[in-house]
Amino acid sequence: MNDDSTPGDGPAAPAMRGDLTAGPISRTLMFFAIPALLTNVLQSLNGTINSIWVGRLIGEEALAATANANIVMFLVASAAFGFGMAGTVLIGQRWGARNVDGARRTFGTAVGFCALLMALIAGIGFATAPALLRLLATPADAYPLALTYLRLIFLSMPFGMISIILSMGLRGTGDAKTPLIFMGVTVAIDTVLNPLLIIGVGPLPAMGIAGSATATIVASMASFVAMVIYVYRKDLPLRLRGSELRYLKPAREELGFIITKGLPMGAQMLVMSAAGIVFVGLVNREGLMTAAAYGAAMQLFTYIQMPAMAIGGAVSAMAAQYIGARKWDDLHSVTRAGLLMNLAFTGSVTILLLLLDRPVLVLFLGPDSPAVDIARHIQWLASWNFIIFGVTMIYTATMRAAGAVWVPLLVVGVALFPVRLGFYYATYDWLGADAIWLSFPVAAVAGLAMGWWFYHYWDWRSELPLGPAEASEGSHADGMPAGRMTPDL
């Protein structure tokens, strides 16, 4: 294996913009992962701030309405997110192979396909929104507000999804800074507009819950338009001009990859969501104080797991470029750098929040709430599992970059359901509610064991896609057997 600071064999190819295979691996990964992490933080802060505005300016019914609507939106968008991630992998592979036109073809197919899909979903969602909310047993007082909010968000989905695909595609070409810039724009506009449109200021009408949804839509669309203008003015790699606009019509080869790889990626998100819903139900059985404590702890969990998610995404994009560049031996160096960075970042955040858990939890529960001590207990038993979870994410991120998308789904599915639920039911009689909190690290350890085994002993490289333009005869000079991906150069 090559030294961490000298990736690749033989003479180096000329570096191009967004080339993640040039330079020291650890430093490149860090400078790529940090903007992705900050983007995730901004996105979460935006949701938190909007919830505060809705709760304070409209009331509990409106807050419940947005919560119910957001559950529906997340479930509906999971498949589209999976397609976007699949497109990012293929864009990264082709970018690493210096196949700029192929990367643009993939991006065009991803945008065209997801735009059509989300337009269809928006129409169906608008019509079936009442049934969806009834299925969730949305409280009667919150139902009218939730219906208004959900229908407006459904209408904005095609634009929002294209914006996400553009951001993901840019990361595939090694650009994590542009999505960060325009996430900042989105948050700034949304944060300012939300209260103005909810209560009505000056010439702006008082729109209530519709104002919150409208603020989010306006912010997303304004940021998207600004990002498209920025991409063309800076001549960033994925801009489509002239005859390249035909790439927006989905091509069969690219579409086949995006669908076959995107469906398992989207299914992984659905499995994680389903597990979260199941465990919320188990927590609710423990009473109001425990449910409130768990809700506060989950706010902290959101931020603890952000470094692992950002680093996992960065490793996936970086590994895809190494695969495209056929630097097979350096994939292990990318994975190792991701593992060390996860231990440093996720470990630091976990320790910090454990040391400051009381003052932070008081922000959500109040200083006199008995739920504070319960939440602290939950933190000490469960929060460190995200360090282990992050290690598993790094292993699966590298495999996912090679197109091995069923392994992450299998790992998550087994860890969250047979292992985690099995531990809960097997130990609840003598552990009580602690069976819930301890099931977090138990599932994380099981996921790590499976991820480690698949990474080291399963031939996940055989999952590399083989396309007509990427086939070759015999064996490659670098020792990679024929019949696996050789990106067209």
Secondary structure by P-SEA (a helix, b strand, c coil): ccccccccccccccccccccccccaaaaaaaaaaaaaaaaaaaaaaaaaaaaaaaacccaaaaaaaaaaaaaaaaaaaaaaaaaaaaaaaaaaaaaacaaaaaaaaaaaaaaaaaaaaaaaaaaaaaaaaaaaaaacccccaaaaaaaaaaaaaaaaaaaaaaaaaaaaaaaaccaaaaaaaaaaaaaaaaaaccccccccccccccaaaaaaaaaaaaaaaaaaaaaaaaaaacccccccccccccccccaaaaaaaaaaaaaaaaaaaaaaaaaaaaaaaaaaacaaaaaaaaaaaaaaaaaaaaaaaaaaaaaaaaaaaaaaccccaaaaaaaaaaaaaaaaaaaaaaaaaaaaaaaaaacccccccaaaaaaaaaaaccaaaaaaaaaaaaaaaaaaacccaaaaaaaaaaaccaaaaaaaacccccccccccaaaaaaaaaaaaaaaaaacccccccccccccccccccccccccccccccccc
